[in-house]
Each structure stands twice: as structure tokens, then as C-alpha cells.
């Protein structure tokens, strides 16, 4: 016996030689027999006991001492209103095991107490685990070994569109999108049936029909001898992540194309500058400097256009109604239009970033003058879906219309090839679409759609 009254060699030792945890037990002990049992539990079975004379006292003690693991009370000591008493216990200590005892052998009572405490703790852990799974942000699905769904959480319902009642009892194939071949699924099943974890990306089909990407981890659940009995799958919807990845991939492709164009288009006039300067040095003829200056001027225009192109890719955050007539007039005045004429056939307003709308129109006007001639007639107007800019020049061949918006594309000897690319960047930044066709006069007609239009004077 140790100084604190506990036996140093308890009898409740597991078969593997590990002593059980010391539990704290509250006992309603009103006679010598119950006190004897309490003492035996304390001294021989690693149970710290607290004794009180009545059930009401037990309630007070439970309220004061939160470390109590179990309440033991003899049937004879139960109060008249048992249900009310148990309700009071549950209110004070939810999940606390209550053991009814006729006392008897202390070792049997000790085992029963430990079993009840272990069971209650297991139930609490299970309830906590289930609640955690239910509130998990990722979709979780549990299947039997053959793949029949046994459980899904709330996130699964939100992600897939299938209610628990619709999913349980069916197989995960309800989510197949048709994007993966048989070999893909064969490899998946071989991995998990061998007791290994499978991780990868899938394209699933929502109940309503659309496809969405997920990252999935499937882990086998094994029994005590290591046999696979179930599988748990955790799915994370990566639609937003994949959209970002696709956007980044597209931006990288544009950047690579942009870099190639810059290297090519700047190298040509640079070679001209170098060659003309060398000729001027060798021959002493200043006329070669004029050609060098023209090439340098072209490089300057290229750099200016490149900077504009990079700037126009930024999204438009605060568009406001802009009078189309005013925007077109301002853009026309800023363009070297020579003998060209402008006609605006609409007084409607465009919801846009005014500065960038003017830049879009400037580039379309400049494109018309460069390719259709100095006396070209340009018309600006609105459609049901947006605006158009048309000219009476030679137009754009149908075979070339798909490429005119690419950076560096030009058919003019002095063109930079970035004007229409800038136009498309501005349209994209607004969320608009742009296409090119043939005007009524046989020239080029650029149509911008997806534009929010307002009548003049409409402030809503």
C-alpha cells in the first residue's frame, strides 16, 4: 500500500502487462457493505473512489467535480423518480456512464465500470468523428469492398447534387463523366484492393449533367487481420483551381508568343539601324542616317504599342455609361485620319471604361486608315448586342479573319501588328467578344458584342 492509500500492485492488469488508467468513480454508499466495495476498488483495482450518502448529494458532487468518470449507485439507493434523476445527471454531465450495482464482487464491478467508461468514451469519439465528417469541407464517401456506397456527408451532397438517400446503395459510377477510360479505373481499383492509397484527379459528372474536376484520395479500411473491408474516398472540388491553372497556362502561352513577336519585330528595325549607321560611317553619306532614324522611330512605335498591349489586359473594375458619339469623336480626333470621314449612327451610351473604349476605337480607326486608304469612310453604330465599326475599304479576306487579332499580325509594311491585338485585349478586359466580317460597302466590319447599352438619358 502506498502513502496515498492505493495498492502498488493492482489486480486489474491487462493480458499484455499494461496497467489500465486510473478512473475516478462516484459511489452512493450508505452502508458498510458499499463502503467496503469502494475501498476494495480503491486499493485493488486502480479506481479512485468518491462516496456520497444519497442520490441528491451525488448530483451536487457531479456539479462540483468535473473529473468524475462514472457514477455507481445501488438499485436500492435509486430515488423514486428515476427518470428525473437520470435527466438531471445528463444535464450536468452529458455522456457520463451510470452503473446500477448490487455490489457483490469488486473485481466484477471494476470490469463493468471500465467497460461502461470505455464504451461511453468510444461513443463520444464516434459522435465527434461523425460530426467532424459531416461538417468537413470536402466530400466524403464510404463504400463497402465491392464499391457500394454506405455513407456520404453533406459536402458530398452539395458537390455532386445527389442526396444521401439517392447515393447510398448505389455505386460511385453514378458520377462517371466518360472522360476516363477503362484502364484508368482498372488501375484505381487494383491499387486500393491491394491495400494502397490512390490519389489523383478525376472529371466527375454532377447530377444535373455538367462536369467538374476533383482531386480524390481513396484509402482502404482494414479489419484486425489486415483484410480490406471498406474504402473511404475524400474528394475536393478543384473547379476554381483548374480555372486558375487554365488561365495561367493561357497567359504563359500568350507571354511566350508575345516574347517571340517582340524579339522578331524589334530585331528587324534594329538590324536596319545598325546596317545604315555602318554604311554612313563607311561612305560618309548622311542619307543613310535618315533610314536609321526611320527604323529607330519604328522601334519606338513598337515599344509604345507593346506597353499598351500589356496594360490593356487588366480587368475593368468600374465601368460607367459613356456616350458613343462622344467616345467616337474623341478617338477620331486623336487618330491620324488624313482625309478619312467618320459617321456615328447612334446616340446610345456604352457601359465601359471610357479611356479604354476610346483606345479601342482609336485602334479600329487607325486600322481602317492604314489598310483602306487615307480617304476611307468609317461608320460607328450599335447593334442589339453591342457596337460596330465599319469601313468601305477592301475588307479582310475570310481566310485571314481568324488571325487578325493575333499579336504581330499585319499586312501593312509600316504596321506594328499590335493594333487589333490591343482591341481584343480591351474587349476581353470588359468581358466582351469581338469578331470581324464584311461591311455593307464590302469593307471590314468589326462587331463588339456582350456590351451593356443604355438609351441616352437613361440613368439606371
N, C-alpha and C positions, 0 to 999 in steps of 0.2 A: 504494500500500500504506500503510495506516495504521500508527500506532505499535504497535498490538496484533497486527500481522501479518495483518489482514484487508483484502481488496481493497475500496476505496471505491466502485468501480463494478462491482458483481456482474453476472454474465450472466443469472442466474435472475430475470428481471423479467417480471411478467405483462403481458398484452396491454394492460391499461389503465394501465400505468406504475407500478403499486404493487408495491413490493418485498415478497417473502414474508418471513414470520417467520424469525428465525434459530433453527434447531433444534440440539440437542446430540446428536451421534451417537457411539456407542461402537463402535470397529472393532478386530477381531482382526487385527493387522498383524504379520506375521512376516518379511517380506522387503522389499526396496527398492521393489518394484512397488506393494505395498499402501500403503507409506508415501507414495509419490508420489501415489497416488489420494487419500489422506487429506489431503495438503497442497493438492491441487487443489480438493477440496471445501471446504476451509477458506478458501482465498484467493479462489476464483472463484464459489462457489455459496452463500454465506451459511450455511454449516453449520459449527458449532463441533465439532471432532472430538477424541475422546479415543482413544488407542490402547493396547492391551494385547497381550502376546506370546502368550496362549493363551486357550482357552475357559474354563478354570478361573479364570484371572485376571479374565475378563470377569464371572463370577459375583460375585467379590469386589468388583469396581468397581461393579456394579449395586447391591450392597447398601450401598455407601458413598455413592454419588452418586445422589440421587433425581431429579435434574433431567434425566437422560438420556431422550431421546425415542425413540431407535431403536437396535437392535443390528444391526451389519453384520458378517457373517462369511463368509469364502470357503468353498466346499464342501470344499476340500482341508484346511481347518483344523477341520472338524467333528470332534468327539470320536467314538469308536467307538460309544458308547451315545447315539445322537441323541435318542431319546425321553426318556431320563432327563435329559439336558441341558436339553431344552425344558421338561420338567416343573419343573426347578429354576428356570429363568428365569420361568415363570408363577407359581411360588410366591413369588419375590422381587418380581416386577413384573407383576401380572396385567394383561393387555391390551397389554403392550409389543410393538410390531411387531419381528419378527426377519426380516432380509433376507438371503437367500443370494445371494452375488455371485461372479461370475468376474472381478470388477473391470472391465476394459475401459474404455469412455469415461466419464469422470467426470460429464459432463452427463446421460447416460442414468441413471447410478446416482443422481444427485441427484434427478431427477424421480421415480424409483421410490421413493426414500426418502420424499419429500414425499407421494407418493400413498398409500403404506402408512400413514404417520403420520396423514394426513387421514382415511383410511378407518377406522383404529382409533379415532380421536377421535370420528368420527361414530357408530360402533357403540356407544362408551361413552355418548355423549349419548343415543342412541336407547334403549339399555338403561335409562339413568337416567330418561328420559322415560316409558318403559313402566312402570317400577316406580312412578314417581310417580302415573301414571294408575291403576294397579292398586290403589294404596293411598289414592286420593283418597276423601274422604268423600262426594262427590256421585256420582250415577250418570252414567256417560259412555257414549255410544253413537256409533259412526261408521257412516255408511251411504254407499253409492255414490250417484251422481247421481239414480238412479231411486228411491232410498229403501230399497233392500235392505240389511239390517243386515250389516256386515262385522266389527264388533268391539263387544264390551261389556265393561265392567270388573266387578270383584267387587261394587262398590256397586250397580250395575245389577241384578245377580242378587239381592242382598238386598232391594232396594226393590221390584222387580217380581215376584219369585217365579220368574222364568224363568232356567234355567241358560244358560250361553253356548251350549251345543250346541243348545238349544231356540230361542234367539233368532237366532243367525247364520243368514243365508239367508232369513229372513222379513222382513216389513215392520213398521214401528212401529205399524201399525194393530192389532196384537195387543193393544195397550194401550188402545185406544179404549173409552171408558166409555159413549158415547152421549149425553154431556152437552153436546157441542158440535155445531153444525150444519155443513152442507157449506160454507157461506160462510166460517166460521171457518177451516177447513182450506185453502180456496182462497186466502184472504188470506195464510196462513202460507207456503204453497208459492210463491206469487208473489213474496213478499219474499225468500226465500232463493235462488230461482232467478235473481233479479236481482242476486245477489251481496251482498245486505244481510243484516245480523244481525237475527234475530227474537227478541223477548223477550216473555214473557207467562206467564199462569197457565193450567194445564190440570187437568182432573179425569181421572185415569187409572184404569184397571181392573187390579187385581192379578190374578195368575194364579189365585188361589183365589176370585176373584169380587168382593171388596169394592172400593170406590172410595177413592181417596186423592188429595189435591191436591198439585200440584208447581209450582214456578217453573222454567221452562225457557228456556234460551238456545240457539239454533241458529245456528251460524256456517258459512258456506261455505268450503271449501278449494279454492284455485285452483291451476292449473299456472303454468308460467313465462310463458305468454302471456295469463293472466288468465281462462281458461275455468274454470268451476266443475266440479270432478271428484268431490268428496265433500262430505259435511256432517258436522259434529261437534255433537252435542247434549249439553248438560250439564243434568242435572235435579236439583233439590233438593226433597226431600220436606218439605212445609210443613204436615203434618198438625197438629203441635203448635202452630205459629204460628197456623194458621187457627182452631184450637180457642180459643186465647187471644183472637184477634180477635172470634170469635163471642161469647165470654164478655164481652169488653169492650163489644161492641155491645149485648148484653142488659143489662149493668149500666147503660150510658148510658140505655137506654130506660126502665129502672126508675127511674133517677135523675130523668129528665125527668117521668115520671108522679108520682114522689114529690114533686117540687118543685111541680107543678101542684096536687096534693092539699093540700100544706102551705099554699100560697098561698090556696086556696079555703077550707079548713077553719079556718084561723086568722083570715081576714079577716071571716068571718061573726060570730064572738063579739066580735071587736074592734069591729066596727060597732055591735054591741049595747051594749058598754061605752061607746063614745063617745056614742051616742044617749041612753042612760039618764042619763049624767052631765050632758049638756046639758039634759035635762028637769028633773033635780033642781036644776040651777042656776037655770033659768027659773022653776020653780014652788015651789022651796023645800020639796019633798016628799021626805023621806028614803027613802020606799018605793022610789023609782027606784034608789037605791044598792043595794038587795037584788038587783035584776035585774042590775045591773052586776057585782056580786060573783059571781053565779052564772055569768055569761058569762066572767068572769076565771078562775073555777075550771075551767070547761070548757077554756079555753085552756091552763091548767096541765096538765090531764089529757092534752090533745093533745100537748103538748111532751114529757111523760113517755113517752107511747106511741111517739112518733116516735123518741126516743132508744133505746127498747127495740128498735124495728124495725131501726134502723141497726146496733145491736150484735149482733142475732141472726143476721145474715148471715155472720158469721165461721165458718170451718170448725171442726168439733170435732176436736181432736187426740188427746186421751187419754180415750176413753170407758171407763167401768168398770161392772160389774154393779150395778144398782140395784133393790131390791125394789119391785115395782109398788105393793104395798099401802102401803108407807111413803111413796113419792113421791106417791101419790094423796091420802093422808091429810094430808100436809104442805101440799099445794097447796090442798086443801079448806079447811083452817084459815086460809089466807091470803086466801081469797076471801070477799067479802060475799055469803054464800049464803042469808041470811034464813031461811025455813022449809023450804028445799030439803033433800033427803036424798041420801046417797051410798051406793052399794053397790059393793064391789070383788069380782069373781068369779074372781080368780086370785091365786095366791101365787108366780107366776114372777117372774124377775128380767129386767130390761131392760139391755142394754149401751148406756150413754148417758152424756152429761154430766148429772150429777144436777141441777144448778141449772137447766139449760135444759129438762130434762124436766119439772121442777116448773112452770116458766113456761109450757110448752106446755099442761099440764093445767089450770093456773090460768085461762088464757085460754079454754079449752074450757068449763070450769065456769062462768066468768063469762058466756060467750056463752049458755049454757043458761038461766041465771037471768034474764038480760036479755030474752031472746026467748021463753022458755017460761013465765015467771012465777016468783014467789017460792016456790011450793010444788012446784016441779019435782022429779022423781026422776031422778037421774043414776046410770048404771051404767058401771063401768070393767071391762074384761076383756081377755083375749088371744085371738088367732086363730092359725092356723098360720103366718101371715106377720108378725104384729105385735100391735098393741093397738087397742082401740076405746073410744070414749066415746059413750054413747047416752043420750037423754033421752025423756021421754014427753010432750013439748010438741007444738006444732002442726006441727013439722017445717019443712023448707025446700022450696019448690016446685022441681020438677025443672028448670024453665026457668031458675032462678037459681043452680043448684048449680055451674055452671062459673065464676061470677063472685064467689062468696062469699069467695075468698081474695085478691081484689084489694085493694090499699091504698085506704082510703076508702069501701069498700062497707059500708053499714049500713042496716037498716030500722028501727032504734030512734032515737027523737028525741034521746036523750041519748048515743047511742053515738058512738065516735070513728071506727069503721070500720077500725081497725088491729089489733084483737084476732086475727082469723083470719089476717090477713097475717103477724102475728108467729108464729102457729102454723106456717104454711107455711115461713117463714124458718128456724125451728128444725128442722123436718123436713128441709129441704134441706141445712142445715149438717151433719146427721148422715148424709146420703145416703139418707134415707127418702122414701117417697111418701105423700101423704095424699089421701084422697077423701071425699066426703060422700054419704050415701044416706039411706034410711029405716029407722028402728029398728022392732023388733017391735011397739012400742006406737004406731007412727005418727009418732013424733017424729024428731029428727035423729040420725044415727049417723055419727060421724067415724071412719074407719079409717086407721090408720097402718101401712104395710107396708114390707118391706125391713128390718125390725128383727131384730137378733140376740137371741134369747130363751134363757134358761137356767133349768133347774129350780132350785127353792130348795135350797141346799146344794151345788149343782154349782160347784166352784171352777175348772174347766178353762176 
